Structure formats: structure tokens, C-alpha cells
């Protein structure tokens, strides 16, 4: 059987869909523009601009993503046969520097590649080398399993500006201990990460920075901007193009 590198490249309107998946194939998921929320059982991964999600073949049965589109999104997914590329990496999110971005977009346009052809195989090898060598760049939001902490998490998901605590049936100290033990994050850090996830979605829908700041619980745009820069690496205004829409090359992928 000919070994191919395949792609899935399409523009999606707002709504939910499931990416095509198959056993035995690694996946690299990238948004050329727009915002994705990719829901799995492993937690929440917020990936703002110039990042991509790697889903290894072994995880595909458990990490089949349901994708929710916010605005119109350009989805670029690459599929690599695991029997050709024996990559021992967990599900991860990586930074996408300009060279890798152009390579992903190029491969999405020209696939399928015949990996028996040396020129095609070299392109695929460069892609895999980047995936292996680039550092993790996650904005991960793990969900706690304990019902008391999970109730708090769900309440905050419904109202990111809310205090979340206290909740009936558990003290503040108990909830904070559960969050740290089950997510590896303090409650305050977890709440900030959630607010980033929500802010990215609202900014992608074109809402003004001031409105987004208030919606996610910040009294002033300056405080929100400081938090956003610390988590994302840029300001909310820089993340958007002048007309208030997310830039064409500024992806967000969120998985839960």
C-alpha cells in the first residue's frame, strides 16, 4: 500500500463538527484563522495564535475531537501514518513559528504526498522534526474530578466573572486544596486560565476589549490586558486586526 501524508483543509461556519479520524494516523491540527474549541476527555487546551495540537495515533480512540467553531474558521489538519513516523510523543500543543506555519499551509494545499517519493518524504520529515523539537506551548485548563471542585469549575465556566467560592458542602480551603491536588494549579491560576479561554472566544467574535474585560471579571481594561499578555504573549488589541476580528493567521484551539 502506498504511504501517504493526507490533509483536511476546509473553512467552517460557526457551529460544531467532528474532525475525520482513523486509527493508525497521527494528527496535527491547526487553524489558519479563526477560533476552535476542541472538546475531548483529556481536559481543556487553549491554543492562541501560532500554536497547533498534536494528537498521536495511540490517542485517537480516546481523543476524537468534537470541534466547536466560533466565527468562520480555516481548519488545516495533517494526517501522518504511524507505521512510517514512529513518533513517541503524547498529545501536546506546540508553538508554530513562521517556518512551520508556512510548511503546514503548503502541505495542506498539496496533499496527498506520496512518501515513497524522496522530495515528499523530506517535507514530511521536516514537519515531524519541528513537532518533536519545538517546546510545549499549552494554555491547559484541566477539570477537577471531585464533585465538589467540579461543581465550582462548572459554575465558573457558566460565569467566568463570578467568584466561584464559597460553595455549599465544602469550605474554601477544601476547594482550593482539591483544585491544586487534581489540576496541578491553584484555584486562582485555574480561574485566570478559564478567563483567558473565554476572552479568546469573545475577542474572536469581535467584541471590544473593554466589554471582554468586564465579561471575564476584570474591573479595568488595563488589568485584563496585563493578564492577557502574561498568558498569551501579546495584548488583546494586538491579537485582533483593526476591524475587531481575529487576524487570519492567529489561531485558537481549545480542547476539553
C-alpha positions in Angstrom: 0.0 0.0 0.0 1.3 3.5 -0.8 2.1 5.5 2.2 0.6 9.0 2.0 0.6 12.2 4.1 -3.0 13.4 3.9 -4.8 16.6 4.8 -8.1 18.0 5.8 -8.5 21.6 4.7 -11.8 23.5 4.9 -13.4 26.7 6.0 -16.1 26.1 8.6 -19.0 28.4 9.6 -20.0 28.7 13.3 -21.2 25.5 14.9 -20.0 22.1 15.9 -18.4 19.3 13.8 -16.2 16.2 14.3 -12.9 16.0 12.6 -12.4 12.9 10.4 -10.2 10.5 12.3 -8.8 7.0 11.7 -6.8 4.5 13.7 -3.1 4.4 12.9 -2.7 8.1 11.9 -1.1 10.9 13.9 -2.9 14.3 13.6 -1.6 17.8 13.6 -4.5 20.3 14.0 -4.0 24.0 13.1 -6.3 26.9 12.4 -5.2 29.2 9.7 -7.6 31.8 11.0 -10.4 31.9 13.5 -11.1 30.1 16.8 -11.7 26.4 17.5 -13.0 24.8 20.7 -11.9 21.2 20.5 -13.6 19.0 23.1 -12.1 15.8 24.3 -12.0 13.9 27.6 -8.4 14.9 28.5 -9.0 18.5 29.7 -9.1 21.9 28.1 -6.3 23.2 25.9 -6.4 26.8 24.9 -4.0 27.4 22.0 -4.0 31.0 20.8 -2.3 32.3 17.7 0.5 30.4 16.1 0.0 27.2 18.0 -1.1 23.7 17.0 -2.3 20.5 18.6 -0.5 17.2 18.1 -2.7 14.1 18.6 -0.8 10.8 18.4 -2.3 7.8 16.8 -2.5 5.9 20.1 -4.7 8.6 21.5 -7.2 8.8 18.6 -9.7 6.4 20.1 -9.8 8.4 23.3 -9.3 11.9 21.9 -11.6 12.1 18.9 -12.3 15.8 19.0 -15.7 17.5 18.7 -14.9 20.9 17.4 -17.0 24.0 18.0 -16.3 26.9 15.7 -16.5 30.5 16.9 -16.8 32.7 13.8 -15.6 31.4 10.5 -12.6 29.2 10.9 -10.0 27.8 8.4 -9.2 24.3 9.6 -5.9 22.7 8.5 -5.4 19.1 9.7 -2.5 16.9 8.6 -2.6 13.1 9.0 0.7 11.1 9.2 0.8 7.3 9.1 2.1 6.0 12.4 3.8 3.0 10.8 6.0 5.4 8.8 6.5 8.0 11.6 7.2 6.3 14.9 6.9 9.4 17.0 6.8 8.8 20.7 5.0 12.0 21.8 1.9 12.5 24.0 -1.0 14.7 23.0 0.6 18.2 23.1 0.3 21.7 22.0 3.3 23.4 20.3 4.2 26.9 19.2 4.0 27.4 15.4 6.9 29.7 14.2 6.7 31.2 10.7 8.6 28.4 9.0 6.3 25.7 10.4 3.2 27.7 9.7 4.2 28.1 6.0 5.0 24.4 5.8 1.7 23.3 7.3 -0.2 25.6 4.9 1.8 24.4 2.0 1.3 20.7 2.9 -2.4 21.3 3.3 -2.6 22.7 -0.2 -0.5 20.0 -2.0 -1.5 16.8 -0.1 -1.7 13.9 -0.5 2.0 13.4 -0.6 3.5 10.1 -1.7 6.1 9.3 1.0 7.9 6.9 -1.4 9.0 10.0 -3.3 12.2 11.4 -1.7 11.1 15.0 -2.1 7.8 14.4 -0.5 9.3 12.4 2.3 11.8 15.2 3.1 9.0 17.7 3.5 7.2 15.3 5.9 10.4 14.7 7.8 10.9 18.5 8.3 7.3 18.7 9.7 7.9 15.9 12.1 11.2 17.3 13.2 9.5 20.5 14.1 6.8 18.8 16.1 9.3 16.8 18.0 11.8 19.7 18.7 9.5 22.6 19.4 8.7 23.3 23.1 5.2 22.7 24.5 3.2 25.9 24.5 -0.1 25.0 26.3 -2.8 27.0 27.9 -4.2 24.0 29.5 -7.3 24.0 31.7 -7.7 20.6 33.4 -11.0 19.8 35.0 -11.1 18.5 38.6 -12.7 15.1 39.1 -14.0 15.6 42.7 -17.7 16.6 42.5 -17.3 19.5 44.9 -14.5 21.1 42.9 -16.1 20.1 39.6 -19.3 22.0 40.7 -17.2 25.1 41.3 -15.5 24.7 37.9 -18.8 24.3 36.1 -20.2 27.4 37.9 -17.2 29.4 36.7 -17.5 28.1 33.2 -21.0 29.4 33.2 -20.0 32.8 34.8 -16.3 33.5 34.4 -16.7 36.8 36.2 -18.2 35.2 39.2 -16.3 34.4 42.4 -16.9 30.7 42.3 -16.4 30.4 46.0 -17.7 29.5 48.5 -19.9 26.6 47.5 -22.3 24.7 49.7 -20.9 21.5 51.2 -17.2 22.5 51.1 -15.1 25.1 52.7 -12.9 27.5 50.6 -9.8 25.8 51.9 -11.1 22.4 50.8 -11.9 23.6 47.3 -8.5 25.2 47.0 -6.8 22.0 48.1 -8.9 19.9 45.7 -8.0 22.2 42.7 -4.3 22.0 43.5 -4.3 18.3 44.0 -6.4 17.4 41.0 -5.4 20.0 38.4 -1.9 20.9 39.5 -3.0 24.6 39.6 -4.1 26.8 42.4 -7.7 27.9 42.3 -6.6 31.4 41.4 -4.4 30.2 38.5 -7.2 27.9 37.2 -9.7 30.8 37.2 -7.3 33.1 35.3 -6.8 30.4 32.7 -10.5 29.9 32.3 -10.9 33.7 31.8 -8.3 33.6 29.1 -10.2 30.8 27.3 -13.4 32.8 27.5 -11.7 36.1 26.5 -10.2 34.5 23.4 -13.6 33.3 22.3 -15.2 36.7 22.9 -12.4 38.5 21.1 -12.8 36.2 18.2 -16.5 37.1 18.0 -15.4 40.8 17.6 -16.4 42.1 21.0 -14.5 45.2 22.2 -11.6 44.7 24.6 -13.4 46.7 27.4 -16.5 44.6 27.1 -14.5 41.4 27.1 -12.6 42.6 30.2 -15.8 43.1 32.1 -17.3 39.9 30.9 -14.5 37.8 32.3 -14.3 39.6 35.6 -11.8 42.4 35.3 -12.8 45.9 36.5 -10.4 47.7 34.1 -9.1 47.0 30.6 -5.6 47.6 31.9 -5.8 44.8 34.4 -7.2 42.5 31.8 -4.5 43.5 29.3 -1.8 42.7 31.8 -3.2 39.2 32.5 -3.8 38.5 28.8 -0.2 39.5 27.9 1.2 37.3 30.6 -0.8 34.2 29.4 -0.9 34.7 25.6 2.2 36.8 25.0 0.5 39.8 23.3 -2.1 42.3 24.2 -5.8 41.8 23.3 -5.7 44.7 20.8 -2.6 43.2 19.1 -4.3 39.9 18.9 -7.1 41.5 16.8 -6.9 43.2 13.5 -8.2 46.8 13.3 -11.8 45.9 12.4 -12.1 43.9 15.6 -11.9 40.4 14.1 -9.2 37.9 14.8 -6.3 38.0 12.4 -6.2 35.5 9.6 -3.1 33.9 11.0 -4.0 33.9 14.6 -5.5 30.5 15.6 -7.0 29.4 18.8 -7.6 25.7 19.5 -9.3 24.7 22.7 -9.7 21.1 23.8 -11.6 19.7 26.7 
